[in-house]
Amino acid sequence: MSSAPPTISPRLWMVAAVTGCGAFIAMLDSTVANLAIDAISREFGAPLEDAQWVATSYLVALALSLPLSAWLSRRFGSRRVWVTALLTFVAASIWCALSRDMATLTVARCLQGLSAGLMVPTGQAILSEAANRQQLGRLMGTVGFAVALGPALGPGLGGVLIDGLSWRWLFWINVPVGIGAAFAAKYVLPLGEASSADRLDTTGLILIGLGLPLVLFGSAGIGESGLTLSSTSSLAVGMALTMAFVIYARRSQAPLIDIRLFRRAGFAAAVGTAGLTGAAMYGGLLLIPLFLQDSLHLSATDAGLMLFMMGMGAAVVLPVAGNVTDRYGALAVSLIGSAILLLSTTAFLWPSMLSLAWAPLLFARGGGLALAQMPAMTAAYVAVGKNETGDAATIVNIAQRIGGALGAITTVVVLEKAAKADNQLAYGWGFAVLVTFAAGSMVTSMLLKRPLTQSDR
């Protein structure tokens, strides 16, 4: 029988709450901006393809700064980097809200993305450094709860603000949350060590700093317009540069990101699970709304409510998953979550048998995703030393981004190919792809590190 994990001090809960606030507004802005594209396009008199850059620029800029987060934390101290990124995000939100043309708004969204790419992994690293390894599950579950609320509340909150006030309020709401979190950070977050001797790996930065944004840019293009020359070329070049970075970093004495962490027991499996669940999540966010509206003939509002159920499933399960992970380890929890994800996704292959059970099914799918992904992230931090959590956080976030991008791309490609023969059959093939991701997550979950023994605690 497993002994009870150590209790968590109020100060550590405050660290989780403060970093969770930053993660919440970053995730919220990555989802609700999509709702405002039509309103922004009409107000500025811009073509819809130009207005799409409001969403795309954020994701590409986030990928540009993400690889730098670990080095900046080592060089200047993690709290200083996190607070600076948060205040920059707040300033960019104000700039977005005051924008008077599409060009200004796009530049402001780029600045938001750059700051979010630093803020999210740095916040995770701060929390991991501050906590005992058997406290991480509960703490990550709390932060994950805040992050899950972004997609869950985003469609409803965004719709109310756009219809009742203006799309500009999607950005104004970040200001009080961000300023409050920045003020609390001064008293709550540990300062973090800084070292002026840590030199920047410029070669690695060029490779991954160009490769990752190109992967996400190409993925976004394929998601919006299909397999065009520009999107597929961007994706291919981005993947080549990212692979070149991995090869270079393995040989470098002082790489931008320490790829050698993959040699640690359980770390590769944890990163693989995070990537595959990212693919299942983002592939599902692309496929499920189309399926609900096209096959089940739901309105856009009803489809949005169904997605809300998936977000709520994740939000409800995450705090419980954190407690169970701390007590029994990530392997069992992530494996159970992957199994729930697999079963709830497989059910979409037989839609005629489900009738009115879509809401509970999507709730279960959201819960399964949370149970599979959060313990895997916790396992990645448990597998490394406290002085390596910055690199671990960067790698996990990159894996989630690349996994999400490839999940969306694979789903789009399969849909396009299959739709030429039969539109309804195409959805079946699309869900078969998501089933494959869930099955892959089950396999990698089995390879996670075993629970900590008493001597490890």
N, C-alpha and C positions, 0 to 999 in steps of 0.2 A: 504493500500500500504506500502511495506517495505521501511524503510529509508536506505540511502546509508551506507555501513559499513565504519569504520574508515580507513583512508589512511595508507599506510605502509611506514615507513621511509626507506631511502636508506641503513641504517645500517642493518635493519631487512632483506632486500632483500639480502644483502651480507651474512648474517648468513645462509639463505636458500641456496644460491649458494655454499657456502663452504661445508656445510653438504651434499648438493646434489652431490658434486663431490665425496665424500666418498661413498655415496650410489650407485652412477653410476658405479664406478670401482668394487665394491663388487658384484653388480648384473651382470655386464659384465663378470666377471670371473666365475660366477656360470653357465653361458650359453655357452660362447665360448669354454671352455675347452672340452666340448663334441665333438666339431668339430675336435679337435686335437688328439683324442684317437687313430685313425688309424695311423696317422703319428708318434706319440710317440711309438706305439707298433712296428712299422717297424724299427725306428731308434735304439731302445734299444733291439730289438730282443726278446720282451716279448710277452707272450700269451695275447690275447685280453681281457680275463677275469681279468688278472693282470692290464692291462692298464685302465680298467674301474674304478680302485681305484683312478685315477686322479680326476674323478668327484665325486665319492662316499665319499672319505675321506674329501673333502671340506665341503659337506653338513653335515656329521656326526660331524665334529669338530665344525662347526658353531652352531649346536644344543647343543654342550657341553658347550660352553662359554655363549650362549645367556641368560640363567637364571641368570648369575652373573652380568649382565650389570647394573641393577638398584642398587644393593648393592655397587658395585665398584664406581659408580657415587656419592653415598651418602658418601662413605668413603674417597675418594680422590678428589672429584670434577669432574664435568662432562667434562669440557674442557680438563683436564689433561688425563682422561680416553680416550676421543675421539682421541686426538692427538697421544697418545701412541699407541692406536689400529691402527691408520692410518699409522704411521711410521713402526710399526711391519708388517702391510700388505705390505708396499712398500719393506721392507727388505726381506720378504718371496717371493715377486714377483721376486726380483733379484735372490734369491736362486733358484726359479723355472727355471728361464731363463738360469742359469748356471749349472743346474743339468746334471750329466753325467751317471746316472743310474736310474732305476725305483724306487728303495727304497728311494733315496734322493729326487726325485721329489714328491713322495707321502708324505714324512715327511714335505716338504716345503708347499705342498697343505694343509696339516693339520694345519700348522701355519697360513696360509692365512685364513682358515675357522675360526679358533679361534679368530683372530683379527676382521674378518667381523662380527662375532656374537656379539661382543661388540660395534663395530663402528656404525652399522645401527640403533639399537634402541636408543643408546646414542645420536646420531645425531638428531633423531626425538624428543627425550625428551628435548634436548637443545633448539630446535626451538619452541616447545610448551611452555616451560618456559619463553622464551623471548618475546612471542607474546601475544597480546590481543586475547581473545577468538573469536572475530569476524574478526580476521585477519588470523586465522589458515587455513581456506579453501584455500585462495589464496597461502599461503606459502607452505602448503602441496601439492597443485597442482603443484607448481614449482618443488619441490623435486620429486614428483611423475613423472613429465615429464622427469627428468633426469634418474630416475629408469626405466621408460618405454623405454627409448632410448636404454638401455642395451640389452634387448631381441630383439628390433626392428633392431638395427644396428649390433648386435652381429654376426648373420650368415653371412651377407655380408662382414663385416669388417674382421671377422675371416677367411673366405675363401680367401680373398685377401692376407692377411698376410701369411697364410700357403702356398698358391700357389706361391706367389711372393717372399717371404723371408724365413721364418721358423716359426714353431709353437712357438719357443721361444719368438717371438715378441708379442705374445698374452699377455705375462707377462711384457715385457719391456715397453709397452705403459702405464702401471700403474704408472711407476716411475715419470715422469714429472708431471702428474696430482696429484699424491699423495703428492709429495714434495711441489708443488705450494699451495695445499690446507692446508697443515700443516703450511707453512709459513704465509698464510693469517689468519689462525685460531688464531694465537698469538695476532693479532690486532682486530679481528672481533668477535670471540666467547666470550660470558661471561664466567668468571672463574668457577662459580658454587660453592655452599657451600660444605664444607667437614667437616665430624664429626668423630673423632677417637673413639667416644663412641658407634658407631654402630657396634655391634658384628656380626660375620658371623654365619648364621644358617647352621651348618654343616650337620645336619640331613636332612633338606630340600634340601641342595645342593646334597647330595648323591642320594636322591630319584629322583629329577628332572634331575640332572646331568647325571644319568645313563638312566633314563626312556626315555627322549626325544631323545637322540642319538640312542637308540635301536629302537624307533619307526621309525625314518628316515632310519636307516640301514635296518630294515626289509622291509620297503616300497620300498627302492631302489632295494633290492634283488628280491622282487615280480615283480617290474617293468621290471627287466632285465631277470629273469629266471622263473617267474611264482611262483606258490605256492609250494615252497620247504620247507623241514622241518626246515632248519636253518632260513629262512626268516620269516616264520610264527611264529616260536618260539620267535625270536627276537621281532617281532611286539607285540605278546601277553604279553611277559614279560615287554616290554617298556610301553605298555598301562596300565598294572597293577601298575607299579612303578609310572607312572604319576598320576593315580587316587589316589594312596596312598599319594602322595605329596599334592594333593588338599585337602584330608581329614585332613592330618597333619597340613597344613598351615592355615586351618580354625580355628584350635584350638590353634595354637601357638600365643604367645604374640608378638613375633618379628620374623615373617616369612621371608624367603629369598625373596619371592614375596608376596605382600599383596593381597591375594585372596578376601578379604572383599570388594574390590572395586566393585565386582559384585553386591553389594547391592545398588550401586548408580543408580539413575534413568537413564535409557538409556544405561548404560555401557554394560550390558550383551547382549543387542540387537546389539550394535555396534560390540562387539567382535564376536558374532555369525555370523553377516553379513560378517565380515572380513574372518572368517573361511570358510564359505560357498562359498564366491567368490574365495577364495584360492583353494578350491576343484574344482570349475568350471574351474579355470584357468589352474591348473596343470593337471587335468584330460583331458582337451582339448588339452594341449600341447603334451600329450601322444597319444591321440586318433586321432586327426585331421591329423597329418602327415601320419599316417598309412592309414587312409581313403583316403587321396588325392592320395597316391601312389598306393594303392592296388585296390581301387574301381574306381578312376578316371584315373588311369594309368599315373599320372604325374611323371616327373623325380624328383630326389631329389632336384635339383636346383630350379625347378618350385615350388615344395612344400615349399621350404625355402622362396621363394618370397611371397607365399601366407601367411605364418606366419609373414613375414615382414609387410604385410598389417594389420594384427591384432595388431602388436606392434605399428604401426603408428596410428591406430585408437585410441589407448590409449593415445599416446603422444599428438595427436592433441586435444583431448577432455579435458585432465586434466587441463590445465590452465583456460579454460572456466568453467569447473566444480567447480574449486576453487572459482571463482568470484560469481557464482550462489549460492554456499553453504554458503558463508559469508553473502549474502543478504537474502536468503530465508530459510536457515537451511538445515541440512543434510537429514532430513526425505524425503522431496519431491524429492531431487536430487537422492538419493540412490534408492528410489522406482522406479523412471523413468529409471535409469540405469539397475536395476534388470529386469524391464519389457523388455527393449531392449535386454538384455542378454537372457532372456527367449525366446523371439520371434526369435532372430537370431540363437539360438541353436535348437529350434523346427524345423526350416526350414531344418536342416540336416536330419530329418526323412523322407523327400520326395525329395531325390537328383535328381530324374528324372525331376522334375518341375523347377529346378534352372538353368539348362543349363550353361551359361557362367557367371553367377552372383556370382561366388564364391569369387572373390576379394572384391567387395563391401560388401558382407555378412560378411566376416571375419573382414573387417574394422569396420563394425557396431558392431560385437561381441566384438572386442577390446575396442571400445568406451563404450559399455554397461558395460563391466567389470570395466573400469576406473570410470564411473559415479556411479557405485554401491559401489565400494570398498573404494575409497579415502574419500568420505563424511563420511562413517562409521568410518574410522580411525580418522577423525577429530572429530566426535561425541564422540568417546572414550576419547579423550583428553579434550574436553569441559566438560565432565561429572565429571571430577576429579579436585582436587586442583592442583595448580602449583607445590607444593612440592611432589605430587604423580605421576607426569608425567613419571618418570623413571619406576615405577612399571607398569603403564598403557602401556608404549611403549613395555616393555618386554612381557606383557600378549598378546598384539595385535600381536606381531611378532611370539610368540609361537602358537597362534591360526591359523595364516596364514600357518605356517610350518606344524602343525598337520592336518589342513584342506587340504592342498595341498597333503600331504602324503596319507591321507585316500581317497581323490578324485582319485589319481592315482591308488591306490590299488583296489578300487571298480570297476573302469573302466577295469582294467586288469582282475579281477576275472570274471566279466560279459562277457567280450570278450572271455575268455578261455572257459567258459561254453557254450555260445551260438555258438561259432565257430565249436563245435563238430557236430552241426546239419546243420548249413548253415552259410557260411562265411559272406555273405552280410547281412543276418539277424542279425548277431553278431554286426555289426556296428550300426544297428538300436537300439539294446538294449544298446549299449554303449552310444549313444547320448541320449537315454531315461534317463540314469543315470545323464548325464550332465543337462538335462532339470529339473530333480528333484532338483539338487543343485540350479539352477537358481530360481525355484519356492520357495525353502526354503529361499533363499536370499530375495525374495519379502516379505515373511511373516515377517522375522526379521527386514526388513527395515521399515515396518509399526509400529514397536515398538520402533523406535528411538525417542530420546527426541525431543520435539517440538522446533521450533526456539526460540532463546533468545528474551525476551521482552526488552523494552527500559531500564528497571531498572536493567537488567542483564549485560548490555554492559559496 
